[in-house]
Amino acid sequence: MNELGKLLVIAGLLMAAVGVLLWTGWDRGWLGRLPGDIHYTRGNFSFHFPIVTCLLLSAVLTLLLWLFRR
């Protein structure tokens, strides 16, 4: 039960940190606008898929989870 409590505290702190970063507007500069992110606009149609941003966030979260499991 001790491990579950530690995991919940860490997850809560991470979510709070991400919430503060999003609330302050820190992400508006680069998140979702990395080289390799797909953005297509034609007429009144716009499609945006931040694939490189998704890959970067996935790698960071995988690394963090791997570190906390050790």
C-alpha positions in Angstrom: 0.0 0.0 0.0 3.0 2.3 0.6 4.0 2.2 -3.1 0.5 3.1 -4.2 0.5 6.2 -2.0 3.9 7.3 -3.3 2.7 6.8 -6.9 -0.5 8.8 -6.3 1.5 11.7 -4.6 4.0 11.8 -7.5 1.2 11.7 -10.1 -0.7 14.5 -8.3 2.4 16.7 -8.2 3.1 16.1 -11.9 -0.5 17.0 -12.8 -0.3 20.1 -10.6 3.0 21.2 -12.3 1.6 20.7 -15.8 -1.6 22.6 -14.8 0.5 25.5 -13.5 2.6 25.6 -16.7 -0.6 25.5 -18.9 -2.3 28.2 -16.7 0.7 30.6 -17.0 0.9 30.2 -20.7 4.4 28.7 -20.8 3.4 26.2 -23.5 2.2 28.7 -26.1 5.6 29.4 -27.4 6.8 25.9 -28.6 4.5 23.1 -27.5 2.6 22.0 -30.6 4.8 24.0 -33.0 7.9 21.9 -33.2 9.6 21.1 -36.5 7.8 18.0 -37.8 4.4 18.8 -36.5 1.8 18.6 -39.3 -0.3 21.7 -40.1 -2.4 21.9 -43.2 -4.7 24.8 -44.2 -6.7 25.1 -47.3 -9.6 27.5 -47.6 -11.8 27.2 -44.6 -10.3 23.8 -43.6 -7.5 23.5 -41.1 -5.8 20.3 -39.8 -3.2 20.2 -37.1 -1.5 17.1 -35.8 1.4 17.6 -33.4 3.2 14.3 -34.0 6.7 15.4 -32.9 5.2 17.0 -29.8 3.4 13.7 -29.0 6.6 11.7 -29.5 8.6 14.1 -27.3 6.0 14.0 -24.5 5.8 10.2 -24.7 9.6 9.9 -24.4 9.7 12.2 -21.4 6.8 10.4 -19.6 8.3 7.0 -20.4 11.7 8.1 -18.9 10.0 9.5 -15.8 8.0 6.4 -15.2 11.0 4.2 -15.8 13.0 6.2 -13.2 10.3 6.1 -10.6 9.8 2.3 -10.9 13.5 1.7 -10.2 
